Amino acid sequence: MAWVKAAQDNATLPYIVIDKPAALLYLFKADGTLLGQTPVLLGIGIGDDSTPGVGAKKLEDIGPAERTTPAGRYVAKFGRAFGHERVLWVDYANSVAIHAVITTNKKEKRVQRLLSPSPDDNRISFGCVNVGTPFYTRKLSPLFKKAGGVVYILPDTKTLDDVFPRLRLLPYLDGAAQSEPAA
């Protein structure tokens, strides 16, 4: 995702890159400095789009194939969710957020899934991105707390070019930056 920095696509905001196939989250300061990476839990459904209307459904009415973490670029801000929990809303209309791992259903073994070395068992959520609590509270939350940030979610099935069309501009952006006169 070097294009984010090259294109200054994040403007002056911190950003996150979520690699769905690897089930990893990368956290960056606004200037592109990597602050850390951590495993994540993702939607159980493979795919890159939210099902139309999924955000208006009750959880029990959302089928497994509809439980996707959508790919794309999102401007994210903190807000309240059910139970007054504070979450980083990625796609509010489709009820997709980043939050600390949920441990209420012990059978799901979410913490163990985060700690396992393979991404193969990290598909469990309704579409939200679950992050380990220490990383969420110590690194991610303080960085995004004030003004939010940008979240880039890499695709499962689509090409990067389909999800992030600005990638096509990267060669031109690099060339433009090199041809500008020095001040």
C-alpha positions as CSV (number, residue, x, y, z in Angstrom):
1,M,0.0,0.0,0.0
2,A,2.9,2.3,-0.8
3,W,0.4,4.2,-3.0
4,V,-1.4,5.6,0.1
5,K,1.8,7.5,1.1
6,A,2.7,8.4,-2.5
7,A,-0.7,9.7,-3.3
8,Q,-1.2,11.2,0.2
9,D,-4.6,9.5,0.0
10,N,-5.0,9.6,3.7
11,A,-4.4,13.4,3.8
12,T,-3.3,14.2,7.4
13,L,-5.0,11.2,9.0
14,P,-3.6,8.0,10.4
15,Y,-4.5,4.9,8.5
16,I,-5.0,1.1,8.8
17,V,-4.5,-1.5,6.1
18,I,-6.3,-4.8,6.7
19,D,-5.0,-7.7,4.7
20,K,-8.0,-10.1,4.7
21,P,-6.3,-13.2,3.2
22,A,-3.5,-12.9,5.9
23,A,-6.0,-11.8,8.6
24,L,-3.6,-9.0,9.6
25,L,-4.0,-5.3,10.5
26,Y,-1.2,-2.8,9.9
27,L,-1.4,0.5,11.8
28,F,0.2,3.7,10.3
29,K,0.7,7.2,11.5
30,A,-0.4,9.9,9.0
31,D,3.2,10.2,7.6
32,G,3.3,6.4,6.7
33,T,5.3,5.3,9.7
34,L,4.3,1.7,10.7
35,L,3.3,1.6,14.3
36,G,2.5,-2.1,14.5
37,Q,0.7,-5.1,13.1
38,T,-1.7,-7.5,14.7
39,P,-3.9,-10.5,13.8
40,V,-7.6,-9.8,13.3
41,L,-10.8,-11.7,13.1
42,L,-13.0,-11.1,10.1
43,G,-16.4,-11.9,8.7
44,I,-17.1,-15.5,8.2
45,G,-18.2,-15.0,4.6
46,I,-15.6,-14.8,1.9
47,G,-16.2,-11.8,-0.4
48,D,-15.6,-8.1,-0.9
49,D,-19.1,-6.6,-0.8
50,S,-21.7,-6.1,1.8
51,T,-25.1,-7.6,1.1
52,P,-27.5,-4.8,0.4
53,G,-29.5,-4.0,3.5
54,V,-27.4,-6.1,5.8
55,G,-26.9,-3.2,8.2
56,A,-30.6,-3.0,8.9
57,K,-31.0,-6.7,9.8
58,K,-31.0,-8.2,13.2
59,L,-27.9,-10.3,13.8
60,E,-29.9,-13.6,14.0
61,D,-31.3,-12.8,10.5
62,I,-27.9,-12.5,8.8
63,G,-26.8,-15.7,7.0
64,P,-23.2,-16.9,6.9
65,A,-22.7,-15.8,3.3
66,E,-23.8,-12.3,4.2
67,R,-21.3,-12.0,7.0
68,T,-18.5,-10.4,4.9
69,T,-15.9,-7.8,5.8
70,P,-16.2,-5.5,2.7
71,A,-13.1,-4.5,0.8
72,G,-12.4,-0.8,0.1
73,R,-11.4,2.6,1.4
74,Y,-13.3,4.0,4.4
75,V,-13.1,7.1,6.5
76,A,-13.5,5.8,10.0
77,K,-14.6,7.5,13.2
78,F,-15.4,6.5,16.7
79,G,-19.0,6.2,17.8
80,R,-21.3,4.2,19.9
81,A,-22.7,0.8,19.0
82,F,-25.2,-1.4,20.8
83,G,-24.8,-1.4,24.6
84,H,-23.1,2.0,24.3
85,E,-19.8,0.3,23.4
86,R,-17.4,2.6,21.7
87,V,-16.2,1.3,18.3
88,L,-14.3,2.6,15.3
89,W,-17.0,2.7,12.6
90,V,-15.7,1.7,9.2
91,D,-19.0,1.4,7.3
92,Y,-21.8,2.5,9.6
93,A,-24.6,1.9,7.0
94,N,-23.6,-1.8,6.8
95,S,-22.7,-2.1,10.5
96,V,-19.0,-2.8,10.0
97,A,-16.7,-1.6,12.8
98,I,-13.3,-2.3,14.2
99,H,-13.4,-3.2,17.9
100,A,-11.7,-5.1,20.7
101,V,-12.3,-8.9,20.4
102,I,-15.7,-10.1,21.8
103,T,-15.5,-12.9,24.3
104,T,-19.1,-13.4,25.3
105,N,-19.6,-16.7,23.4
106,K,-16.9,-18.9,24.8
107,K,-17.6,-21.6,22.2
108,E,-16.3,-19.3,19.4
109,K,-12.8,-19.2,21.0
110,R,-12.1,-15.8,19.5
111,V,-9.0,-15.0,21.6
112,Q,-7.5,-18.5,20.8
113,R,-8.2,-17.8,17.1
114,L,-6.4,-14.5,17.3
115,L,-3.4,-16.2,18.9
116,S,-3.2,-19.1,16.5
117,P,-0.4,-18.9,13.9
118,S,-2.7,-19.6,10.9
119,P,-5.2,-17.1,9.4
120,D,-7.4,-20.1,8.5
121,D,-9.4,-19.9,11.7
122,N,-9.8,-16.1,11.8
123,R,-13.2,-16.0,10.0
124,I,-15.8,-15.8,12.7
125,S,-17.5,-12.4,12.9
126,F,-20.6,-10.9,11.3
127,G,-18.3,-8.6,9.3
128,C,-16.7,-6.5,11.9
129,V,-12.9,-6.6,12.5
130,N,-12.0,-7.9,15.9
131,V,-8.6,-6.8,17.3
132,G,-6.8,-8.0,20.4
133,T,-7.8,-5.8,23.4
134,P,-4.2,-4.6,24.3
135,F,-3.5,-3.5,20.7
136,Y,-6.9,-1.9,20.4
137,T,-6.7,0.1,23.6
138,R,-3.0,1.0,23.6
139,K,-2.2,1.7,19.9
140,L,-5.3,1.9,17.7
141,S,-7.7,3.8,19.9
142,P,-5.4,6.6,20.9
143,L,-4.3,7.2,17.3
144,F,-7.8,7.4,15.9
145,K,-9.5,8.9,18.9
146,K,-9.3,12.6,18.0
147,A,-10.1,12.8,14.3
148,G,-10.6,9.3,13.1
149,G,-8.6,8.0,10.1
150,V,-8.7,6.0,6.9
151,V,-9.2,2.3,6.7
152,Y,-8.1,0.3,3.6
153,I,-9.5,-3.3,3.5
154,L,-7.8,-5.5,0.9
155,P,-10.0,-7.8,-1.1
156,D,-10.6,-11.6,-0.9
157,T,-11.7,-12.2,-4.5
158,K,-11.6,-8.9,-6.4
159,T,-8.4,-7.5,-7.8
160,L,-6.6,-4.6,-6.0
161,D,-7.2,-2.5,-9.1
162,D,-10.9,-3.1,-8.9
163,V,-11.1,-2.1,-5.3
164,F,-8.6,0.7,-5.3
165,P,-8.6,2.3,-8.8
166,R,-6.2,5.0,-7.7
167,L,-3.5,2.3,-7.9
168,R,-3.5,3.0,-11.7
169,L,-2.3,6.5,-11.0
170,L,0.7,5.5,-8.9
171,P,3.3,5.6,-11.8
172,Y,2.1,9.1,-12.7
173,L,2.2,10.3,-9.1
174,D,5.7,9.0,-8.6
175,G,6.8,10.7,-11.9
176,A,5.1,14.0,-11.0
177,A,6.8,14.1,-7.7
178,Q,10.2,13.5,-9.3
179,S,9.7,16.1,-12.0
180,E,8.7,18.9,-9.6
181,P,11.4,21.5,-9.1
182,A,13.0,21.6,-5.7
183,A,12.0,24.5,-3.6
